[in-house]
Amino acid sequence: MEENSFIFTDGKDPKMIEAYEKARETFKYFWREQSWENRRIIPGLDLACVKASFSQEDPETGENTVEHMWINEIDFDGDIVSGFLMNEPNNLTNIQPGDYFEIPLNEISDWLFAITPAVKKPKGLSQLFSSPEQVIPRAYGGFTIHKMRADMPEDERKEHDDAWQLDFGDFNEILVVNEQKEKPENLLEHPMSKNMEGEFIKFLQEYPDELTHADEKGLTLLHKETIAGNLTSVKIILEAGADKNLKSEKGKTALDYAKQLNWEHIVPVLES
């Protein structure tokens, strides 16, 4: 990955500000993917990180030094994005890699995840003689990165992408979910939410207490599946008898989170 792409972004450029806003609007897709990654036995993501700004005031001049850097091991409670700093700051001395941060969603500046696409193997004897194909992970999100790529000449953009070792695709068409072109229905719901339907029903039958259990932030299973945008899971939880009026420590119901994150396909289910 290219070090400079991790750190430097111009916060005064209108197009960069637009990239920040788009990243915040679509972060829900990052979290949906990350929430399923957290349940996988075999990891499916090559990379998952969130960018935010970090600053330090000069005690002599009073001026702020700002650097945009990435955090990983992301968690999200519907309001706050948390994780650990990945980068070595260039000029900031008050933070270091590995430091833990909690950042309001409306203050992040970007997100990015990458998935290595599946390769169809040739059938028959041709498989024995074919050389293994190098597959580059496909990047999703990365709005500030695409803004910078758009400003580069083609040769520099190729050099940039090679340094990251990621397939960013067309900067005019930023994808937010895996196989978005091939399966546009993935924008509506993650395929694992549908594929795990039977197992999830069995799980709740075996562990009915999970319907009322809340974590330290007061988030129930219904809250969490709503925040992750998993329509099928939300329907199963409600059909199992969950109380959709339960509130988190911040006084929010699942419906509040659905509206807040603009999960339009889940709002009517929770309103009915």
URHUDA-V293236 format. One record per residue. PHI is phi in radians with two decimals (* if undefined). Layout:
BEGIN
phi: {PHI	PHI}
END
This chain:
BEGIN
phi: {*	-1.47	-1.02	-1.09	-1.18	-1.30	-1.88	-1.68	-2.51	-1.62	-1.34	-1.75	-1.25	-0.96	-1.23	-1.24	-1.08	-1.09	-1.13	-1.01	-1.12	-1.15	-1.11	-1.19	-1.12	-1.78	-0.96	-0.97	-1.25	-1.05	-1.17	-1.02	-1.17	-1.15	-1.13	-1.32	-1.03	-1.12	-1.74	-1.32	-1.32	-1.80	-0.99	-1.94	-1.77	-1.45	-2.78	-2.69	-2.69	-2.26	-1.76	-2.57	-1.63	-2.27	-2.41	-2.61	-1.55	-1.31	-1.09	-1.54	-1.70	1.38	-1.42	-1.66	-1.73	-2.09	-2.30	-1.65	-2.38	-1.84	-2.09	-2.29	0.90	-1.30	-2.23	-2.69	-1.95	1.74	-2.25	-2.00	-1.70	-2.22	3.04	-2.04	-1.08	-1.62	-1.67	-1.55	-1.05	-1.39	-2.13	-1.25	-2.01	-1.62	-2.42	-2.62	-0.95	1.68	-1.16	-1.62	-2.38	-2.09	-2.24	-1.00	-0.95	-1.32	-2.05	-1.30	-2.04	-3.02	-2.58	-2.74	-2.39	-2.39	-2.31	-1.36	-1.16	-1.21	-1.89	-1.36	-1.46	-1.16	-1.60	1.26	-1.14	-1.06	-1.15	-1.21	-1.85	-1.43	-1.43	-1.10	-1.55	-1.39	-1.91	-1.61	-1.00	-1.57	-1.60	-2.20	1.34	1.24	-1.12	-1.22	-1.14	-1.16	-1.09	-1.18	-1.10	-1.13	-1.51	-1.65	-1.16	-1.01	-1.17	-1.20	-1.12	-1.12	-1.09	-1.05	-1.15	-1.12	-1.16	-1.32	1.05	-2.34	-1.65	-1.49	1.28	-1.50	-1.18	-1.51	-2.43	-1.50	-1.53	-2.12	-2.35	-1.10	0.95	-1.07	-1.29	-1.25	-2.35	-1.04	-1.13	-1.16	-1.16	-1.37	-2.67	-1.19	-1.03	-1.17	-1.09	-1.38	-1.17	-1.62	-0.95	-1.08	-1.14	-1.21	-1.07	-1.08	-1.03	-1.23	-1.18	-1.41	-2.27	-1.11	-1.14	-1.12	-1.20	-1.90	-1.19	-2.20	-1.43	-1.13	-1.74	1.36	-1.54	-1.56	-1.03	-1.13	-0.98	-1.15	-1.24	-1.20	-1.01	-1.43	1.31	-1.63	-1.03	-1.04	-1.11	-1.07	-1.08	-1.11	-1.10	-1.17	-1.14	-1.40	1.82	-1.15	-1.49	-1.34	-1.64	-1.11	-1.97	-1.33	-1.07	-1.56	1.35	-1.97	-1.53	-1.04	-1.09	-1.02	-1.21	-1.07	-1.24	-1.06	-1.64	1.05	-1.46	-1.10	-1.38	-1.75	-0.94	-1.08	-1.15	-1.38	-1.42	-1.29}
END
